Structures are given as structure tokens and as C-alpha cells.
Amino acid sequence: MIIAIDGPAAAGKGTLARRLADHFDLALLDTGLLYRAVGMNLVRAGADPDDAAKAAEAARNLKPEDLEAGDLRDDAAADAASRVSAVPDVRAALLDFQRSFAAEPPGGTRGAVLDGRDIGTVVCPDAESKLFVTASPEVRAERRYLELRERGLDAIHGRVLADMKERDARDSERTVSPLEPAKDAFLLDTSDLDADQVFAAALDFINGNN
């Protein structure tokens, strides 16, 4: 059982992925962490995430323990991830890892939930259930702003919104694996829904597929 969840930042796909993995007892992979780890390995080394050669080398040298770094949830990591993810050789290096996880989930589970931006279109195009979780840029920026404030980080709402729109454009317009819903994905707009309503809608869709 493979559940593919795609969508832009702060749409709620991470929360939904965790709840679905718990509900169905499936392995969970936040594929964005792979790209964040690659990007932050470059940033910490003083390298430019837009340097395609160095980004590809960092992806090939990625280690499982790199996914445990404490700074992978910061906005700097999100920006670096968006940059390295536009490099074809980075995506190729990380694709095998993701597909292997889906094919042979750890822990002996009967399947996996993969959360990312090209799961339903590229990584697992044959997934039984594909969801594209989205929300308006304004709603997503407000969510991210509140999240940053709750973590004690300084944030300017207008800047958060501008950064989000810039990242959306970069992710959607890249030539390799752009952010877009699979043709058979369930489009779930969370702008006016709380987490429980999102989970219920996703559950209805998945149960209808199985």
C-alpha cells in the first residue's frame, strides 16, 4: 500500500502524512528532508546550493544520519532544498533512495506514505492513492508565520509571504519534476479546513481506492 502526498509548503501535507501513516501502520518518508539535508550540507560547508556540480556531489554523499540534523526544519533549509531540487543530478541521486523505501519499507510494514513534491508524478507513479494537498499562498504564509513565532523566531509576515510565492514559482516552473498534481491525484484544498477535516477527506478518498 503506497500513499503519495504532494503539495507546496505549509499546505498541511506533513501533518496529514503522519496521521495516515499512524492510521494505516505504514512507514513514513518525508522526502523533503532529503533535499533539505543536501542543501544544508552545502550551506554549512560554505558552498552555494545553486552550484549544480557541488549539489550533485552532496546528494551522492548523503548519509542517513544527515536526516537527523536539528536545522532541517528552518526556513534556510527550505530555501536551500528548493534550490538543490532544481538540479537534475540531485534528483537522480535521491530517486533510487525514495523508490527503494517505497518498495521495501523499513520495519516490516505493509506499505509506506511518501510526502514530497513529485511523489505521484515521478517517484511512485503507480501508487494506489495519490493526493495533492494545497492551500492559498496567503493561508500558507499565515500558517508558516505563526509556526515561526511559536518557535520563538523573528518573522515578518510580508517577507514570509514573498518567500513562499518565490519558492512556489521556482518549484512549479523548474524543468525537472515540477510541482504539479498527478493526473489521477485527489486535489485537497486545505485553505478552509482544520487538520481533522483534512484527515477525514483524505481517508474517504483512500478507503474508496482500496
Secondary structure, DSSP 8 states (H G I E B T S, - for coil): -EEEEE--TTSSHHHHHHHHHHHHT-EEEETHHHHHHHHHHHHHTT--TT-HHHHHHHHHT--GGGGG-TTTTSHHHHHHHHHHTT-HHHHHHHHHHHHHHHHS-GGG-S-EEEEESSIIIII-TT-SEEEEEE--HHHHHHHHHHHHHHTT----HHHHHHHHHHHHHHHHH-SSS-S---TT-EEEE-TT--HHHHHHHHHHHHHHH-
